[in-house]
Amino acid sequence: MKILFSSRRHDYIVVVNIFLIAVALIAGMVGCVGEEGEGGGGGGIEYNLTIDSNSGGTVTTPGEGTFVYDEGTPVLLMVSADVGYQFINWSGDVGTVANVDAATTTITMSGDYSITASFAEITPMVAAGLNHTVGLKSDGTVVAVGANAYGQCDVSSWAGIVQVAAGKYHTVGLRSNGSVVAVGRGDGGECDVGTWTGITQVTAGWGHTVGLKSDGTVVAVGQNNYGQCDVDSWTGIAQVSAGIIHTVGLKAKGTVVAVGQSEYGQCNVGSWTGIVQIAAGGYHTVGLKSDGTVVAVGDPSHGQCYVAPWADITQVAAGFLHTVGIQSGGTAVATGRLDEGQCDVGGWPNIVQVTAGGYHTVGLRANGQVVATGKNDAGQCDVGGWDLN
């Protein structure tokens, strides 16, 4: 009986020990889970990310709504703009967003954040080079006519473009994500824009290309024989414009800076104030003032700087040897060299934007139609069938 009792007692002890070991294992596992939760390896501190967008596009990654992430998680953000719209920036709690101006970026979670993706409509526009013309349509595609010896009109495959610029033999396009594309003659490096990011505006000279970055600094590539690309030190810039061999920058406070050749005084803009838009031409520079009047410096030989009588001007453009402006009522005015008819804009109605090329002038009407006048030896004025809306 004692042996039987001992055997039963032994079995009881074994069962109890197994039970205690199991309890300990479970407790240990629970303890480990708790420790991982505190340390960030298996949950950590969690934060909410609320994502929204305004009209004109959506956030595709991770989507829109409220999402929960562990502390320290980098979250990929990607947007998709609707047809006719462009991404502008991220707003809200953007302190840890890597690039608020980029359509694809990241946000690192270190708190509860609420961010919004902003979009804006693509505004149709026209740009004129030496002897070719480029048009940006409201759907972000691009058309071009005129001389194409260097492929400067090969833009039919472009999409997602929000601004265009035309140089002597090259064409530049700004994408909605801040990157830049270029086609045409590039032996001077003027098309070497493939690495640019964060660009908000582009302009093209005869052999150089200039880009304005979202932080107000400026980049430039191409021919630099006169220092027209020496813009690295510029800050606080709101707009840029490239002439044949000079570059002009409008500062946020209405003053102007310029680099490049100034044989005719086209860079003598240091005393200008109250400027709201600039245009660099062949050998002259034009500035639109906040009161609707216009100033100009540089080569006056063809009357291209004779802008003092102009009033109620809303936009200016500078060609090789002529200057064009839009009055507040939508009519166009022009001064300068006349031999090719490039200044014959008096009959144009409902103009919302003008551009001046080598020897031709192009105007965009409010209804999206385009008109042109001047030299047409390469078909650069054959824009009558365009509808950019």
matplotlib code that plots the C-alpha trace (Angstrom):
import matplotlib.pyplot as plt

x = [0.0, 2.8, 4.3, 1.0, 0.6, 4.1, 3.5, 0.2, 1.9, 4.7, 2.3, 0.5, 3.7, 4.7, 1.3, 1.6, 5.1, 4.0, 1.2, 3.5, 6.0, 3.2, 2.0, 5.5, 6.0, 2.8, 3.6, 7.0, 5.5, 3.1, 6.0, 8.0, 5.1, 4.7, 8.4, 8.3, 5.4, 7.3, 10.5, 9.0, 10.0, 6.5, 4.1, 5.6, 4.0, 1.4, 0.4, -2.4, -1.8, -4.8, -4.5, -6.8, -6.7, -8.3, -10.1, -7.9, -6.3, -6.1, -3.5, -3.0, -0.4, -1.3, -4.7, -6.9, -8.4, -6.8, -4.0, -2.1, 1.7, 4.4, 6.6, 9.6, 7.9, 8.7, 5.4, 5.5, 3.3, 2.2, -0.4, -2.2, -3.4, -6.6, -6.4, -6.0, -4.5, -1.1, 0.2, 1.3, 2.4, 1.7, 0.3, -0.6, 1.6, 4.5, 7.5, 8.7, 7.8, 11.0, 9.9, 6.7, 6.8, 7.2, 4.4, 6.3, 7.9, 7.8, 6.6, 8.3, 5.9, 6.8, 3.4, -0.2, -0.3, -2.9, -1.7, -3.4, -2.3, -3.0, -3.7, -4.3, -5.5, -2.9, -3.0, -2.6, 0.3, 2.4, 6.2, 8.1, 11.7, 13.8, 11.6, 9.4, 6.3, 5.2, 1.8, 0.8, -2.7, -4.9, -4.5, -0.7, 0.2, 2.3, 2.1, 4.8, 5.2, 8.1, 11.7, 12.6, 16.1, 17.3, 14.1, 13.0, 9.4, 9.5, 7.2, 4.2, 5.1, 5.2, 2.6, 2.0, 3.6, 2.6, 4.9, 6.9, 9.8, 11.4, 15.0, 16.8, 16.8, 15.5, 12.3, 11.9, 9.0, 8.3, 6.5, 4.0, 6.4, 9.0, 11.2, 12.2, 12.5, 14.1, 14.5, 16.4, 20.0, 22.0, 25.6, 26.1, 24.5, 21.3, 19.2, 21.0, 18.1, 17.4, 18.6, 16.7, 14.1, 11.9, 11.6, 8.7, 9.5, 11.7, 13.0, 15.1, 17.7, 19.5, 21.9, 21.1, 18.3, 17.4, 15.2, 13.7, 13.5, 10.8, 13.2, 13.8, 17.3, 18.1, 19.9, 21.2, 22.9, 24.2, 26.5, 28.1, 30.5, 29.1, 28.3, 24.6, 24.5, 26.2, 23.0, 24.2, 24.3, 20.8, 18.2, 14.7, 13.8, 10.2, 10.6, 13.4, 13.7, 16.5, 17.5, 20.0, 23.1, 21.8, 19.5, 17.2, 15.7, 12.8, 13.2, 10.2, 10.2, 10.0, 13.7, 15.6, 19.0, 20.8, 23.9, 25.4, 26.4, 25.4, 27.0, 23.8, 23.0, 20.4, 21.6, 21.3, 18.3, 19.7, 17.6, 14.3, 11.6, 8.0, 8.4, 5.9, 7.1, 10.2, 11.1, 14.5, 14.8, 17.7, 19.7, 17.1, 15.2, 11.6, 9.9, 6.2, 5.5, 2.7, 0.9, 0.7, 3.5, 6.5, 10.3, 13.0, 16.8, 19.2, 19.5, 17.0, 17.9, 14.6, 12.4, 12.1, 12.6, 10.0, 7.5, 7.1, 3.7, 2.2, -0.4, -2.7, -0.4, -0.9, 1.9, 5.0, 7.1, 10.4, 11.6, 14.9, 14.3, 10.7, 8.5, 4.9, 2.4, -1.2, -3.5, -6.1, -8.9, -7.2, -5.8, -2.1, 0.5, 3.9, 7.0, 10.3, 11.4, 8.6, 10.0, 8.5, 5.1, 6.0, 4.4, 1.1, -1.0, -3.4, -6.4, -6.0, -9.0, -9.4, -5.7, -4.6, -0.9, 1.7, 5.1, 7.7, 10.2, 13.0, 10.9, 7.3, 4.7, 2.1, -1.0, -3.3, -6.9, -9.2, -11.1, -7.8, -7.3, -3.9, -3.0, 0.4, 2.1, 5.5, 8.1, 6.7, 9.5, 9.5, 5.7, 6.2, 3.0, 0.9, -1.1, -4.6, -5.9, -4.7, -7.2, -5.3, -8.3]
y = [0.0, 2.4, 1.7, 2.4, 5.5, 6.7, 6.0, 7.9, 10.8, 10.8, 11.0, 13.8, 15.8, 15.2, 16.6, 19.6, 20.3, 20.1, 22.4, 24.9, 24.8, 25.4, 28.4, 29.8, 29.4, 31.2, 34.0, 34.2, 34.5, 37.2, 39.0, 38.9, 40.3, 43.1, 43.9, 44.0, 46.3, 48.7, 48.5, 49.0, 45.7, 44.2, 47.1, 49.9, 53.2, 53.8, 57.0, 58.0, 59.4, 61.1, 61.8, 63.9, 65.7, 68.7, 68.4, 67.5, 64.3, 61.6, 60.0, 56.5, 55.3, 54.5, 56.0, 58.5, 58.2, 57.4, 54.9, 53.5, 53.1, 52.3, 55.1, 55.7, 54.1, 55.8, 55.9, 56.1, 58.8, 58.8, 60.9, 60.8, 64.0, 64.0, 64.9, 68.7, 69.0, 69.1, 68.2, 71.3, 70.3, 68.6, 70.8, 70.3, 68.4, 68.2, 68.5, 65.0, 64.9, 64.4, 66.8, 68.7, 69.6, 66.0, 63.9, 60.8, 61.2, 59.8, 60.9, 59.5, 58.8, 60.4, 61.7, 62.0, 63.7, 65.1, 66.0, 67.1, 66.8, 69.9, 70.0, 72.8, 73.0, 72.9, 76.2, 76.0, 78.1, 78.8, 79.2, 80.4, 79.6, 80.9, 79.3, 76.8, 77.1, 74.9, 74.6, 73.1, 71.6, 71.4, 67.6, 68.0, 66.9, 69.1, 70.1, 71.8, 73.2, 74.7, 73.9, 70.4, 69.8, 69.0, 67.3, 70.3, 69.6, 65.9, 66.4, 64.2, 61.6, 64.0, 63.7, 65.2, 68.5, 71.7, 74.3, 74.5, 76.7, 77.1, 78.0, 78.5, 74.9, 73.1, 72.6, 72.1, 70.7, 70.8, 67.8, 67.9, 66.0, 68.7, 66.9, 68.3, 66.9, 68.4, 67.7, 69.3, 70.4, 69.7, 69.9, 72.7, 70.8, 72.8, 69.5, 68.0, 68.4, 64.8, 64.9, 68.1, 67.7, 70.1, 72.5, 74.9, 76.9, 76.5, 79.0, 78.5, 80.8, 80.4, 77.7, 77.4, 76.2, 77.6, 76.1, 77.7, 75.4, 75.3, 76.8, 79.9, 78.8, 78.5, 75.9, 76.2, 74.1, 74.8, 77.3, 79.7, 81.7, 85.0, 83.7, 83.3, 80.1, 81.6, 81.6, 79.3, 82.1, 83.3, 82.9, 84.1, 84.0, 84.0, 83.8, 83.3, 84.3, 83.4, 85.6, 84.8, 85.0, 86.5, 85.3, 87.4, 86.6, 88.2, 88.2, 87.8, 91.4, 92.8, 93.5, 91.9, 90.3, 89.4, 87.6, 87.2, 89.5, 93.1, 94.8, 96.7, 97.1, 94.3, 93.3, 96.8, 95.9, 96.5, 99.6, 98.1, 97.8, 96.9, 94.3, 91.5, 89.8, 89.8, 88.8, 88.5, 89.0, 89.0, 91.9, 93.6, 92.9, 93.9, 94.3, 94.6, 96.7, 96.2, 99.4, 98.0, 100.0, 98.6, 99.2, 98.0, 98.1, 97.0, 97.4, 100.0, 100.0, 98.7, 100.3, 97.1, 99.1, 101.8, 100.7, 103.9, 104.7, 101.3, 101.2, 98.6, 95.8, 92.3, 90.3, 90.9, 88.9, 89.6, 88.3, 88.7, 92.3, 93.0, 93.3, 92.3, 93.0, 92.2, 95.0, 94.4, 94.1, 91.2, 93.1, 92.9, 95.6, 95.3, 97.4, 96.7, 95.3, 95.1, 93.6, 90.2, 91.4, 90.1, 93.2, 93.0, 92.0, 95.0, 93.0, 90.2, 89.9, 88.0, 87.2, 85.7, 85.0, 86.0, 84.7, 86.2, 84.1, 85.0, 86.9, 85.7, 86.3, 83.9, 84.6, 82.3, 83.2, 82.5, 79.8, 77.9, 78.9, 80.2, 83.0, 83.9, 86.5, 87.1, 85.1, 81.7, 80.2, 76.9, 76.8, 78.2, 80.3, 77.3, 77.2, 78.0, 74.5, 74.4, 74.2, 73.9, 73.8]
z = [0.0, 0.8, -2.6, -4.3, -2.3, -3.2, -6.9, -6.9, -5.0, -7.5, -10.4, -8.7, -8.3, -11.9, -13.1, -10.8, -12.1, -15.7, -15.0, -13.3, -16.1, -18.6, -16.6, -16.5, -20.2, -20.9, -18.6, -20.2, -23.6, -22.5, -20.8, -24.1, -26.1, -23.6, -23.8, -27.6, -27.5, -25.3, -27.4, -30.9, -32.3, -32.3, -32.1, -30.0, -29.5, -32.2, -33.9, -36.2, -39.7, -41.3, -45.0, -47.2, -50.5, -52.2, -55.6, -58.5, -57.3, -54.8, -52.5, -53.8, -51.3, -48.5, -49.5, -47.8, -44.3, -40.9, -40.6, -37.5, -37.6, -35.1, -33.9, -36.2, -39.3, -42.6, -44.6, -48.4, -49.8, -53.4, -55.2, -58.6, -60.2, -62.2, -65.9, -66.2, -62.7, -61.1, -57.6, -55.7, -52.2, -48.9, -46.1, -42.4, -40.0, -42.5, -40.1, -40.9, -44.6, -46.6, -49.4, -49.1, -52.8, -54.1, -55.3, -54.1, -50.7, -47.1, -43.7, -40.5, -37.7, -34.4, -33.5, -34.6, -37.9, -40.3, -43.8, -47.1, -50.7, -52.7, -56.4, -58.9, -62.5, -65.3, -67.1, -70.9, -72.2, -75.3, -75.7, -78.7, -79.6, -82.5, -85.1, -83.4, -81.1, -78.3, -76.7, -73.3, -73.3, -70.2, -70.0, -69.5, -73.0, -75.4, -79.1, -81.2, -84.7, -86.7, -87.3, -86.0, -87.3, -83.8, -82.5, -80.6, -81.6, -80.6, -77.6, -78.5, -75.9, -73.0, -70.3, -66.9, -68.0, -66.2, -67.9, -71.1, -72.4, -75.8, -76.5, -79.8, -80.8, -77.7, -75.7, -72.0, -70.0, -66.3, -64.9, -62.1, -59.8, -60.1, -62.6, -66.0, -69.5, -72.6, -76.3, -79.1, -79.6, -76.5, -77.5, -75.1, -72.2, -72.4, -72.3, -69.3, -66.9, -66.2, -62.6, -61.6, -58.8, -56.9, -59.8, -60.0, -63.1, -66.2, -68.8, -71.9, -73.5, -76.8, -75.4, -71.7, -69.5, -66.1, -63.4, -60.3, -57.2, -54.6, -52.0, -54.1, -55.3, -59.0, -61.2, -64.7, -67.4, -70.9, -72.5, -69.9, -72.0, -70.6, -67.1, -67.9, -65.8, -62.8, -60.6, -57.8, -55.3, -55.9, -53.1, -52.5, -56.3, -57.4, -61.2, -63.7, -67.4, -69.8, -72.8, -75.5, -73.3, -70.0, -67.2, -65.0, -61.6, -59.9, -56.1, -53.8, -52.7, -56.2, -56.9, -59.8, -60.3, -63.6, -64.8, -68.3, -71.1, -70.5, -73.5, -74.0, -70.4, -70.4, -66.9, -65.4, -63.3, -59.8, -59.2, -60.2, -57.5, -57.4, -60.2, -60.5, -63.7, -65.8, -69.4, -70.9, -74.7, -77.1, -75.7, -73.5, -70.3, -69.5, -66.1, -65.3, -62.3, -59.8, -61.1, -64.6, -66.1, -67.8, -67.6, -70.0, -70.3, -73.0, -76.7, -77.9, -81.6, -82.8, -80.2, -78.2, -75.0, -75.8, -73.2, -71.2, -72.7, -71.8, -69.0, -67.5, -68.6, -67.0, -68.7, -70.8, -73.2, -74.8, -78.2, -80.0, -81.0, -79.9, -76.8, -76.3, -73.6, -72.7, -71.5, -68.8, -71.3, -73.1, -76.0, -77.0, -77.7, -79.2, -79.9, -81.6, -84.9, -87.4, -90.6, -90.2, -88.8, -85.4, -83.8, -85.7, -82.7, -82.6, -83.8, -81.3, -78.8, -75.5, -75.1, -71.7, -72.5, -75.0, -75.9, -78.2, -80.3, -82.6, -85.2, -84.4, -81.6, -80.3, -78.3, -76.3, -76.2, -73.2, -75.2, -75.7, -79.3, -80.4, -82.8, -84.2, -86.4, -87.8, -89.6, -90.7, -92.7, -90.8, -90.0, -86.5, -86.9, -88.0, -84.8, -86.1, -85.4, -81.8, -79.0, -75.7, -73.4]

ax = plt.figure().add_subplot(projection="3d")
ax.plot(x, y, z, "-o")
ax.set_aspect("equal")
plt.show()
